[in-house]
């Protein structure tokens, strides 16, 4: 009998490896003093009472890997990696940015892998402080 694969465990291992291999912000972008990311997560079909707001501060000694987990606890392989967007903002020396609504492209649950996307929604705002 084949061993059952735990998708949630595999995804967590992969995310952990990416974080461990990430370099500190000061090595990637020595001109950045601090990055503040404010999130507003909206569940599928956006019920206003369920909005979850969060804030994350990245300092020069923190590893530069920004992954925002999906609000759906049952979601498999969902969430948002916004490293690429942050790199674009830093390279263009922008100080603030407000995202559009992003939809989670993970799977709604382990039972629905391959058949039903999660579709939870998230918006975020970025504030970047530079050494000047």
N, C-alpha and C positions, 0 to 999 in steps of 0.2 A: 504494500500500500504506500502510495506517495505521501510524503510529509506535507501537511497543510502549511501554506505560506501565510504568515501574518503580515498583511500589507501595511497596517498601521505601524508595526514595529520596524519594517524595512524603511518606511518613509522617515521615521524618527532617527534611525541610524544614519541615513543619508544626510539629513539636515545637520546632525551633530558633526559629521565629517566635514561638511562645508564650513561650519562655524570654526572648527578647530584649525582648518587650513587657511582661514581668512587672515589677512595681515591687519595690523593696527591702522587706524585712520591716519595717524601721523606719518606712517610710511607711505601710504597711498596718496594722501593729499596733505602735505606739510603746511599748506596755507590755510587749512580749515581749523578753526578753534572749536566749533561745536555745531552739531546738527540736531535740531529738534523736530521730531515727527509727531504730529497730532493726528490720531486716527478717529474715524467715525464709522463704525461697522453697523451695517444694516442687514438684518436677516432676510432670507428669501421672502418676497412679497412685502418688504419693508413695513413692519408694524412700529409706529413711532415710540411706543413705550419700551420697546426692546433695543433701542439704539444704545450701543456701548461705545463710550469715548475712552480713548487711551492716549498716553503721551510717553514718548521714548526719547531720551537724550543720549546722543553719541558724542563722547569726548575723544581727544586724541589717542588715549591709551586703549580705547575700546576697539574690538575687532570690527572691520568694515564688512559686515554681512547683515543685511537688513531683510528679515523675513517676517511678515505679519501673518500670524495664524488665522485660519478661517474661524468665524464665529460658531459654525456648526460643529458641535463636538463629535458628531458621527462622520464628518467629512473625511474622505480618504484622498491623500495627495493634493489637498487644496490649500489655499492661502496665496499670499502675494510676495514675491521677491522683488523689491524695488531698487536693488543696487544699480541696475542699468539707468534708471531714471535719475537717481541721485548723481551718478557720474556725469550725465549730460548737464544737470543743473550746475554742478561744481565747475565743469570745464567751461561753461558759459558765464561763470561767476555770478549766477543769480542768487539773490538773498532770500526770496520767498517764492513759493509755488503752491497752488491749490489744484488738486487732481480732479478729474472727472470721476464719475462712478465706475468702479471696477467690479466685474463679476467673477466670482470664484469658478475656476474651471476644473476643480476636483470632482470627485464622485460623492453623491449625497450620503451614501453609507456603503459598508463592505458588501452588503447584499445587492447593491445596485451598480457595482463597478461595471463599466462598459455599457450601461443602459440609461443612467439618469445622472446628469450633471447636478452639482450642488447649487450653483447660481446665487449664493449669498452675495451681498453687495458691501462695498467698502469705499470710503473716500478718505483722503488724507491731505494734510497741509504740511509743508516743509519750510523750516526757517533755518538758514545757514548763516553762521557767524564766522567771518574770516579774520585772520591776523592781518592787520593793515598798518 
